[in-house]
Amino acid sequence: MTLDPQVKALLDAMAAAGGTPMSEMSAAEARAMYLDLKDPLDVPIGKVEDKLVPGPGGDVPLRLYTPVASGGGALPALVFFHGGGWVIGDLDTHDALCRTLANESGCKVVAVDYRLAPEHTCPAAVDDCYAAVEWVEKNGSSLGIDVNGIGVAGDSAGGNLAAVVCQLAKARKGPSIHHQLLIYPVTDTKTDTASYTSFGEGFFLEKATMEWFIDHYAGSDFDRADPLLAPLRADDLSGLPPAYVITAGHDVLKAEGAAYATALEAAGVDVTYIDYPGMIHGFFNLQGMVEAARPAVAAAAVAAGKALS
């Protein structure tokens, strides 16, 4: 299928603008550029609260979103891990997306500002995200959260973290996670799939950039086949929470996202898999520029809300 016209126009404009590829930037430069690209969509929200909670490497910043017209009762919670290759991204880069997920799902969304690489390599981000879900389960009732209705979500590297946290929660027998929303997730460290071959250049997330991300996050010592980094490599995927897995048709990560959905289903996990053929990596953060992104985000949020209520 061809690219969505608005996506194609965006890619053409980026190509015409030129500039230094992210894979040739420092981490600080890449973070600043990514923040400049944040979704301009203005999304009203019921309430936003910033908190610091204890983590294994110090306090972890969280941002809690309460949807509009939420009423007075306790709500399910979707703990959200932002994308950005474990190197870039923060609470602000994904603010519009988290607001939309909260409003459309009817859940509180708890966004996690985990430690980034290369300053903190794998599994620092995993440890922070797992600690955040534990904290929500233990303390959420005081924040109007139904602690029996907790799910996790994330896009790209955040989808990787959501998948890994679910595997850890199963292995450690808690916290209890009832849904995983995996948005074009990184599930492996191989960069030789058909998706990488077809979409390795010119489709926003490039092969060189993805390798730059993996190098920064894994560092020189971490085993790149370890399921803490490559959840597709896990020996046993049975018993994991129901999953809603999304891929984009023109994305280097499409093959591994689809492979993870297939592997989950083969292991007996309840899986909904949806591919958006005309989209590129990152389209959930393009709601203000790509009209077709909005119903995709809404559908994922509604599914999460139904799963957790």
SENU-219552 format. One record per residue (C-alpha): x, y, z; residue in three letters. Coordinates in Angstrom, 1 decimal, always signed. Layout:
BEGIN
REC     c1     c2     c3 type
REC      X      Y      Z  ALA
...
REM end
This chain:
BEGIN
REC     c1     c2     c3 type
REC   +0.0   +0.0   +0.0  MET
REC   +1.1   +3.5   -0.7  THR
REC   +1.9   +6.1   +2.0  LEU
REC   -0.9   +8.2   +3.5  ASP
REC   -0.8  +11.5   +1.6  PRO
REC   -0.2  +13.6   +4.7  GLN
REC   +2.6  +11.3   +5.8  VAL
REC   +4.2  +11.5   +2.4  LYS
REC   +4.0  +15.3   +2.5  ALA
REC   +5.6  +15.3   +5.9  LEU
REC   +8.4  +13.0   +4.8  LEU
REC   +9.0  +15.1   +1.6  ASP
REC   +9.2  +18.3   +3.7  ALA
REC  +11.7  +16.6   +6.1  MET
REC  +13.8  +15.4   +3.1  ALA
REC  +13.8  +18.9   +1.6  ALA
REC  +14.9  +20.5   +4.9  ALA
REC  +17.9  +18.2   +5.2  GLY
REC  +20.0  +18.5   +8.3  GLY
REC  +22.2  +16.2  +10.3  THR
REC  +21.0  +12.6  +10.6  PRO
REC  +20.2  +11.6  +14.2  MET
REC  +22.7   +8.8  +14.0  SER
REC  +25.4  +11.4  +13.7  GLU
REC  +24.2  +13.6  +16.6  MET
REC  +25.1  +13.5  +20.2  SER
REC  +22.4  +12.3  +22.6  ALA
REC  +21.9  +15.8  +23.8  ALA
REC  +21.4  +17.1  +20.3  GLU
REC  +19.0  +14.3  +19.4  ALA
REC  +16.9  +15.0  +22.5  ARG
REC  +16.6  +18.7  +21.7  ALA
REC  +15.6  +17.9  +18.1  MET
REC  +13.0  +15.3  +19.2  TYR
REC  +11.5  +17.7  +21.7  LEU
REC  +11.1  +20.3  +18.8  ASP
REC   +9.2  +17.7  +16.9  LEU
REC   +6.6  +17.0  +19.6  LYS
REC   +2.9  +16.8  +18.5  ASP
REC   +1.4  +20.3  +18.4  PRO
REC   -2.1  +19.0  +19.1  LEU
REC   -3.9  +20.8  +21.9  ASP
REC   -5.7  +18.2  +24.0  VAL
REC   -7.8  +19.4  +27.0  PRO
REC   -7.5  +17.1  +30.0  ILE
REC   -9.2  +16.8  +33.4  GLY
REC   -6.1  +17.1  +35.5  LYS
REC   -2.4  +16.7  +35.3  VAL
REC   -0.1  +16.0  +38.3  GLU
REC   +3.6  +15.5  +38.4  ASP
REC   +5.1  +13.3  +41.1  LYS
REC   +8.5  +11.8  +42.1  LEU
REC   +8.4   +8.2  +43.3  VAL
REC  +11.2   +6.0  +44.7  PRO
REC  +13.2   +4.0  +42.1  GLY
REC  +16.2   +1.8  +42.1  PRO
REC  +18.5   +4.6  +40.9  GLY
REC  +16.8   +7.5  +42.6  GLY
REC  +13.5   +9.2  +42.3  ASP
REC  +11.5   +8.5  +39.1  VAL
REC   +9.4  +11.4  +37.7  PRO
REC   +5.8  +10.4  +36.9  LEU
REC   +3.0  +12.4  +35.3  ARG
REC   -0.6  +11.5  +36.1  LEU
REC   -3.4  +12.3  +33.7  TYR
REC   -7.0  +12.2  +34.7  THR
REC   -9.4  +12.2  +31.8  PRO
REC  -12.1  +14.8  +31.3  VAL
REC  -15.5  +14.0  +32.8  ALA
REC  -14.0  +11.3  +34.9  SER
REC  -16.5  +11.5  +37.7  GLY
REC  -15.6  +10.7  +41.3  GLY
REC  -14.9   +7.0  +41.3  GLY
REC  -11.7   +5.1  +41.0  ALA
REC  -10.4   +4.6  +37.5  LEU
REC   -8.2   +1.9  +35.9  PRO
REC   -4.7   +3.0  +35.1  ALA
REC   -2.5   +2.7  +32.0  LEU
REC   +1.2   +3.1  +32.9  VAL
REC   +2.8   +4.6  +29.9  PHE
REC   +6.5   +4.3  +28.8  PHE
REC   +7.5   +6.8  +26.1  HIS
REC   +9.4   +6.0  +23.0  GLY
REC  +12.6   +7.5  +21.7  GLY
REC  +15.0   +4.5  +21.4  GLY
REC  +15.8   +4.6  +25.2  TRP
REC  +17.9   +7.6  +24.4  VAL
REC  +15.6  +10.5  +23.6  ILE
REC  +12.0  +11.4  +24.7  GLY
REC  +10.5  +12.5  +28.0  ASP
REC   +7.2  +13.4  +29.6  LEU
REC   +6.8  +16.5  +27.3  ASP
REC   +7.4  +14.7  +24.0  THR
REC   +4.5  +12.4  +24.6  HIS
REC   +2.2  +14.8  +26.4  ASP
REC   -0.4  +15.0  +23.7  ALA
REC   -0.5  +11.3  +23.2  LEU
REC   -0.9  +10.6  +26.9  CYS
REC   -3.8  +13.1  +27.2  ARG
REC   -5.5  +11.5  +24.2  THR
REC   -5.1   +8.0  +25.7  LEU
REC   -6.5   +9.1  +29.0  ALA
REC   -9.6  +10.8  +27.5  ASN
REC  -10.4   +8.1  +24.9  GLU
REC   -9.8   +5.2  +27.3  SER
REC  -11.5   +6.7  +30.4  GLY
REC   -8.4   +5.5  +32.4  CYS
REC   -5.9   +7.5  +34.3  LYS
REC   -2.6   +7.5  +32.4  VAL
REC   +0.7   +7.4  +34.4  VAL
REC   +3.6   +8.4  +32.2  ALA
REC   +7.1   +7.4  +33.4  VAL
REC  +10.2   +9.5  +32.9  ASP
REC  +12.7   +6.6  +33.1  TYR
REC  +16.5   +7.0  +33.0  ARG
REC  +17.9   +7.3  +29.5  LEU
REC  +21.0   +5.9  +27.7  ALA
REC  +23.8   +6.2  +27.2  PRO
REC  +24.1   +7.7  +30.7  GLU
REC  +22.1   +4.7  +32.0  HIS
REC  +22.3   +1.5  +29.9  THR
REC  +20.1   -1.6  +29.9  CYS
REC  +18.4   -2.5  +32.2  PRO
REC  +18.2   +0.9  +34.0  ALA
REC  +15.1   +1.9  +32.0  ALA
REC  +13.5   -1.5  +32.7  VAL
REC  +14.2   -1.2  +36.4  ASP
REC  +12.6   +2.2  +36.6  ASP
REC   +9.5   +1.2  +34.6  CYS
REC   +9.0   -1.9  +36.7  TYR
REC   +9.4   +0.1  +39.9  ALA
REC   +6.8   +2.6  +38.6  ALA
REC   +4.2   -0.1  +38.0  VAL
REC   +4.9   -1.6  +41.5  GLU
REC   +4.4   +1.9  +43.0  TRP
REC   +1.1   +2.4  +41.1  VAL
REC   -0.2   -0.9  +42.4  GLU
REC   +0.8   -0.1  +46.0  LYS
REC   -0.2   +3.5  +46.1  ASN
REC   -2.7   +4.1  +43.3  GLY
REC   -5.8   +3.8  +45.5  SER
REC   -4.8   +7.1  +47.2  SER
REC   -4.8   +8.7  +43.7  LEU
REC   -8.2   +7.5  +42.6  GLY
REC   -6.8   +4.5  +40.7  ILE
REC   -8.5   +1.1  +40.7  ASP
REC   -5.4   -1.0  +41.5  VAL
REC   -7.2   -4.1  +40.1  ASN
REC   -7.2   -2.5  +36.7  GLY
REC   -3.6   -1.7  +35.8  ILE
REC   -2.2   -2.0  +32.3  GLY
REC   +1.0   -0.9  +30.6  VAL
REC   +1.6   +0.8  +27.3  ALA
REC   +4.4   +2.2  +25.3  GLY
REC   +5.5   +3.2  +21.8  ASP
REC   +8.6   +2.0  +20.1  SER
REC  +11.3   +1.6  +22.8  ALA
REC   +8.4   +2.2  +25.3  GLY
REC   +6.6   -0.7  +23.7  GLY
REC   +9.8   -2.7  +24.3  ASN
REC   +9.7   -1.7  +28.0  LEU
REC   +6.1   -2.5  +28.3  ALA
REC   +6.6   -6.0  +26.9  ALA
REC   +9.7   -6.6  +29.1  VAL
REC   +7.9   -5.4  +32.3  VAL
REC   +5.1   -7.8  +31.6  CYS
REC   +7.6  -10.6  +31.3  GLN
REC   +9.2   -9.6  +34.5  LEU
REC   +5.9   -9.3  +36.3  ALA
REC   +5.0  -12.8  +35.3  LYS
REC   +8.4  -14.2  +36.4  ALA
REC   +8.3  -12.3  +39.8  ARG
REC   +4.6  -12.9  +40.3  LYS
REC   +3.7   -9.3  +40.4  GLY
REC   +2.7   -6.6  +40.0  PRO
REC   -0.6   -7.7  +38.4  SER
REC   -0.9   -6.3  +34.9  ILE
REC   -4.1   -6.9  +33.0  HIS
REC   -3.4   -5.4  +29.5  HIS
REC   -0.4   -4.5  +27.4  GLN
REC   -0.7   -1.9  +24.6  LEU
REC   +2.4   -2.3  +22.4  LEU
REC   +2.7   +0.5  +19.8  ILE
REC   +5.2   -0.4  +17.0  TYR
REC   +7.4   -2.0  +19.7  PRO
REC  +11.1   -2.9  +19.5  VAL
REC  +11.1   -6.6  +20.2  THR
REC  +14.5   -7.7  +18.9  ASP
REC  +18.0   -6.3  +18.2  THR
REC  +18.3   -7.8  +14.8  LYS
REC  +18.4   -5.2  +12.0  THR
REC  +18.3   -7.6   +9.0  ASP
REC  +14.6   -8.2   +8.7  THR
REC  +12.6   -7.5   +5.5  ALA
REC  +11.2   -4.3   +7.1  SER
REC  +14.7   -3.0   +7.6  TYR
REC  +15.6   -3.8   +4.0  THR
REC  +12.5   -2.1   +2.6  SER
REC  +12.3   +0.9   +4.9  PHE
REC  +15.8   +1.4   +6.2  GLY
REC  +16.1   +4.9   +4.7  GLU
REC  +13.7   +7.7   +4.1  GLY
REC  +10.8   +6.7   +6.3  PHE
REC  +11.5   +8.7   +9.5  PHE
REC  +13.1   +6.0  +11.7  LEU
REC  +16.1   +4.7   +9.7  GLU
REC  +18.2   +1.6  +10.1  LYS
REC  +21.2   +3.7  +11.1  ALA
REC  +19.3   +5.5  +13.7  THR
REC  +17.9   +2.3  +15.2  MET
REC  +21.4   +0.8  +15.4  GLU
REC  +22.5   +4.0  +17.1  TRP
REC  +19.8   +3.6  +19.7  PHE
REC  +20.6   +0.0  +20.3  ILE
REC  +24.3   +0.7  +20.6  ASP
REC  +23.6   +3.4  +23.2  HIS
REC  +21.2   +1.4  +25.2  TYR
REC  +23.0   -2.0  +25.2  ALA
REC  +26.4   -0.4  +25.7  GLY
REC  +29.5   -2.5  +25.1  SER
REC  +28.7   -5.4  +27.6  ASP
REC  +25.0   -6.2  +27.6  PHE
REC  +23.9   -9.4  +25.8  ASP
REC  +21.8   -8.2  +22.9  ARG
REC  +19.9  -11.5  +22.9  ALA
REC  +18.8  -11.1  +26.5  ASP
REC  +15.0  -10.8  +26.7  PRO
REC  +15.5   -7.8  +29.0  LEU
REC  +16.5   -6.1  +25.7  LEU
REC  +14.9   -8.4  +23.1  ALA
REC  +11.6   -9.7  +24.5  PRO
REC  +11.0  -11.7  +21.3  LEU
REC  +13.8  -14.0  +22.4  ARG
REC  +12.1  -15.1  +25.6  ALA
REC  +11.8  -18.9  +26.0  ASP
REC   +8.2  -18.8  +27.2  ASP
REC   +5.6  -16.2  +26.4  LEU
REC   +2.6  -18.0  +27.9  SER
REC   +0.7  -16.5  +30.8  GLY
REC   +1.3  -12.9  +29.7  LEU
REC   -1.4  -10.2  +29.8  PRO
REC   -3.8   -9.8  +26.8  PRO
REC   -2.0   -7.7  +24.2  ALA
REC   -3.0   -5.1  +21.6  TYR
REC   -0.1   -4.8  +19.2  VAL
REC   +0.2   -2.1  +16.5  ILE
REC   +2.6   -1.8  +13.6  THR
REC   +3.0   +0.7  +10.8  ALA
REC   +3.3   -0.5   +7.3  GLY
REC   +6.3   +1.6   +6.3  HIS
REC   +8.4   +1.0   +9.5  ASP
REC  +11.7   -0.8  +10.0  VAL
REC  +10.1   -2.3  +13.2  LEU
REC   +7.1   -3.8  +11.4  LYS
REC   +8.4   -7.3  +11.1  ALA
REC   +9.5   -7.7  +14.7  GLU
REC   +6.2   -6.2  +16.0  GLY
REC   +4.2   -8.7  +13.9  ALA
REC   +6.5  -11.5  +15.0  ALA
REC   +5.9  -10.7  +18.6  TYR
REC   +2.2  -10.7  +18.1  ALA
REC   +2.4  -14.0  +16.4  THR
REC   +4.6  -15.5  +19.1  ALA
REC   +2.3  -14.3  +21.9  LEU
REC   -0.7  -15.8  +20.1  GLU
REC   +1.1  -19.1  +19.6  ALA
REC   +1.8  -19.1  +23.4  ALA
REC   -1.9  -18.8  +24.1  GLY
REC   -2.0  -15.1  +24.9  VAL
REC   -5.1  -13.2  +23.8  ASP
REC   -3.8  -10.9  +21.0  VAL
REC   -5.3   -8.1  +18.9  THR
REC   -2.9   -7.2  +16.1  TYR
REC   -3.5   -4.2  +13.8  ILE
REC   -1.2   -3.0  +11.1  ASP
REC   -1.7   +0.5   +9.6  TYR
REC   -0.3   +0.1   +6.1  PRO
REC   +0.0   +3.7   +5.1  GLY
REC   +1.7   +4.9   +8.2  MET
REC   +5.3   +5.3   +9.3  ILE
REC   +7.0   +4.8  +12.7  HIS
REC   +5.9   +7.4  +15.2  GLY
REC   +2.5   +8.1  +13.7  PHE
REC   +0.8   +8.0  +17.1  PHE
REC   +2.7  +11.2  +17.9  ASN
REC   +1.5  +12.9  +14.7  LEU
REC   -2.1  +13.4  +15.6  GLN
REC   -1.8  +17.2  +15.0  GLY
REC   -0.4  +16.6  +11.5  MET
REC   -1.9  +13.3  +10.2  VAL
REC   -5.6  +13.0  +10.4  GLU
REC   -5.5   +9.2  +10.1  ALA
REC   -3.5   +8.9  +13.3  ALA
REC   -6.4  +10.1  +15.4  ARG
REC   -8.8   +7.2  +15.0  PRO
REC   -5.9   +4.8  +15.4  ALA
REC   -5.0   +6.3  +18.8  VAL
REC   -8.7   +6.4  +19.8  ALA
REC   -9.2   +2.7  +18.8  ALA
REC   -6.2   +1.6  +20.9  ALA
REC   -7.3   +3.7  +23.9  ALA
REC  -10.9   +2.4  +23.8  VAL
REC   -9.6   -1.2  +23.6  ALA
REC   -7.4   -0.5  +26.7  ALA
REC  -10.3   +1.0  +28.6  GLY
REC  -12.5   -2.0  +27.9  LYS
REC   -9.8   -4.4  +28.9  ALA
REC   -9.2   -2.7  +32.2  LEU
REC  -12.7   -1.8  +33.3  SER
REM end
